[in-house]
Amino acid sequence: MTRELLDASGARRDREVFEEVLQRPGLRIERIVSLGQASPPGSWYDQAEGEWVLLLKGAARLRFEDAEDEVSLWPGDHVDIAPHRRHRVTWTDPDLPTIWLAVRYAPVDA
C-alpha cells in the first residue's frame, strides 16, 4: 500500500489523495490515489474542462450518464472525457491502491 493512503498512525485514510503534478494555462495534471472510494450516490461530475485519465495501477469503474454500460479500467487503460460529459466513479479497488493520472485541459475552440 502506498504511504499516501496511511495517516500518521498507520491507519488507512478514508479519502482520496490528490497531488498536482503540473499546471500551465489551460492544462493541469494530477496524480490521484484511491482506495475503495467512489462518487457519492446520485452525484455526477460535470466539468467545464476536458479530462484525459490514465489508470496506472489498480482497478476502477466509471459510469457516464449518456451510456448504459459502465467502463472498467485496468492498468494502461485510458479514457478521454469531453467537457460537460456527466460521469461518476462507481468503484475503485478497496484492497489495492488505484493510481490515476488525470490530465485536465481547456476546451479547444473549433
One Martini backbone bead per residue (centre of mass of N, CA, C, O) as a GRO file, in nm:
protein
  110
    1MET     BB    1   0.098   0.035   0.022
    2THR     BB    2   0.078   0.355   0.002
    3ARG     BB    3   0.154   0.619   0.209
    4GLU     BB    4  -0.089   0.812   0.125
    5LEU     BB    5  -0.307   0.597   0.268
    6LEU     BB    6  -0.177   0.702   0.536
    7ASP     BB    7  -0.160   0.793   0.844
    8ALA     BB    8   0.028   0.855   1.123
    9SER     BB    9  -0.080   0.565   1.250
   10GLY     BB   10  -0.143   0.370   0.979
   11ALA     BB   11  -0.410   0.430   0.887
   12ARG     BB   12  -0.657   0.440   0.678
   13ARG     BB   13  -0.789   0.631   0.455
   14ASP     BB   14  -1.114   0.800   0.356
   15ARG     BB   15  -0.951   0.942   0.115
   16GLU     BB   16  -0.838   1.090  -0.138
   17VAL     BB   17  -0.542   1.161  -0.331
   18PHE     BB   18  -0.414   1.483  -0.435
   19GLU     BB   19  -0.165   1.562  -0.697
   20GLU     BB   20   0.007   1.812  -0.827
   21VAL     BB   21   0.224   1.814  -1.109
   22LEU     BB   22   0.089   2.026  -1.328
   23GLN     BB   23   0.070   2.383  -1.429
   24ARG     BB   24  -0.107   2.548  -1.694
   25PRO     BB   25  -0.244   2.707  -1.928
   26GLY     BB   26  -0.506   2.481  -1.986
   27LEU     BB   27  -0.337   2.292  -1.766
   28ARG     BB   28  -0.376   1.979  -1.566
   29ILE     BB   29  -0.188   1.762  -1.348
   30GLU     BB   30  -0.287   1.454  -1.181
   31ARG     BB   31  -0.256   1.261  -0.890
   32ILE     BB   32  -0.450   0.970  -0.800
   33VAL     BB   33  -0.553   0.813  -0.489
   34SER     BB   34  -0.728   0.509  -0.438
   35LEU     BB   35  -0.944   0.325  -0.172
   36GLY     BB   36  -1.268   0.258  -0.249
   37GLN     BB   37  -1.361   0.498  -0.388
   38ALA     BB   38  -1.660   0.695  -0.465
   39SER     BB   39  -1.919   0.832  -0.576
   40PRO     BB   40  -2.179   0.962  -0.470
   41PRO     BB   41  -2.490   0.907  -0.469
   42GLY     BB   42  -2.616   1.091  -0.748
   43SER     BB   43  -2.342   1.193  -0.842
   44TRP     BB   44  -2.188   1.432  -1.076
   45TYR     BB   45  -1.967   1.508  -1.310
   46ASP     BB   46  -1.933   1.865  -1.442
   47GLN     BB   47  -1.698   1.976  -1.656
   48ALA     BB   48  -1.549   2.232  -1.838
   49GLU     BB   49  -1.325   2.044  -1.879
   50GLY     BB   50  -1.121   1.828  -1.994
   51GLU     BB   51  -1.047   1.458  -1.956
   52TRP     BB   52  -0.758   1.263  -1.917
   53VAL     BB   53  -0.737   0.912  -1.826
   54LEU     BB   54  -0.493   0.714  -1.645
   55LEU     BB   55  -0.434   0.387  -1.548
   56LEU     BB   56  -0.167   0.263  -1.349
   57LYS     BB   57  -0.325   0.134  -1.093
   58GLY     BB   58  -0.550  -0.109  -1.053
   59ALA     BB   59  -0.913  -0.039  -1.022
   60ALA     BB   60  -1.208   0.066  -1.224
   61ARG     BB   61  -1.530   0.247  -1.247
   62LEU     BB   62  -1.735   0.398  -1.496
   63ARG     BB   63  -2.002   0.644  -1.542
   64PHE     BB   64  -2.227   0.745  -1.791
   65GLU     BB   65  -2.516   0.912  -1.847
   66ASP     BB   66  -2.512   0.838  -2.181
   67ALA     BB   67  -2.473   0.535  -2.066
   68GLU     BB   68  -2.528   0.205  -1.974
   69ASP     BB   69  -2.238   0.122  -1.947
   70GLU     BB   70  -1.966   0.047  -1.793
   71VAL     BB   71  -1.621   0.135  -1.728
   72SER     BB   72  -1.340  -0.054  -1.731
   73LEU     BB   73  -1.029  -0.025  -1.544
   74TRP     BB   74  -0.689  -0.080  -1.621
   75PRO     BB   75  -0.381  -0.097  -1.660
   76GLY     BB   76  -0.346   0.138  -1.936
   77ASP     BB   77  -0.606   0.265  -1.930
   78HIS     BB   78  -0.815   0.502  -2.118
   79VAL     BB   79  -0.990   0.831  -2.104
   80ASP     BB   80  -1.196   1.069  -2.276
   81ILE     BB   81  -1.347   1.362  -2.135
   82ALA     BB   82  -1.574   1.567  -2.209
   83PRO     BB   83  -1.708   1.844  -2.174
   84HIS     BB   84  -1.994   1.791  -1.977
   85ARG     BB   85  -1.958   1.487  -1.922
   86ARG     BB   86  -2.134   1.291  -1.736
   87HIS     BB   87  -1.980   1.148  -1.435
   88ARG     BB   88  -1.867   0.847  -1.250
   89VAL     BB   89  -1.749   0.674  -0.973
   90THR     BB   90  -1.834   0.335  -0.880
   91TRP     BB   91  -1.527   0.206  -0.853
   92THR     BB   92  -1.269   0.091  -0.630
   93ASP     BB   93  -1.025  -0.073  -0.501
   94PRO     BB   94  -1.019  -0.175  -0.155
   95ASP     BB   95  -0.716  -0.334  -0.145
   96LEU     BB   96  -0.592  -0.149  -0.374
   97PRO     BB   97  -0.435   0.084  -0.523
   98THR     BB   98  -0.550   0.358  -0.718
   99ILE     BB   99  -0.384   0.499  -1.004
  100TRP     BB  100  -0.401   0.822  -1.139
  101LEU     BB  101  -0.394   1.016  -1.450
  102ALA     BB  102  -0.486   1.360  -1.478
  103VAL     BB  103  -0.585   1.548  -1.770
  104ARG     BB  104  -0.655   1.886  -1.776
  105TYR     BB  105  -0.842   2.071  -2.030
  106ALA     BB  106  -0.908   2.305  -2.240
  107PRO     BB  107  -1.112   2.396  -2.459
  108VAL     BB  108  -1.129   2.379  -2.806
  109ASP     BB  109  -1.161   2.580  -3.058
  110ALA     BB  110  -1.315   2.552  -3.382
   0.00000   0.00000   0.00000
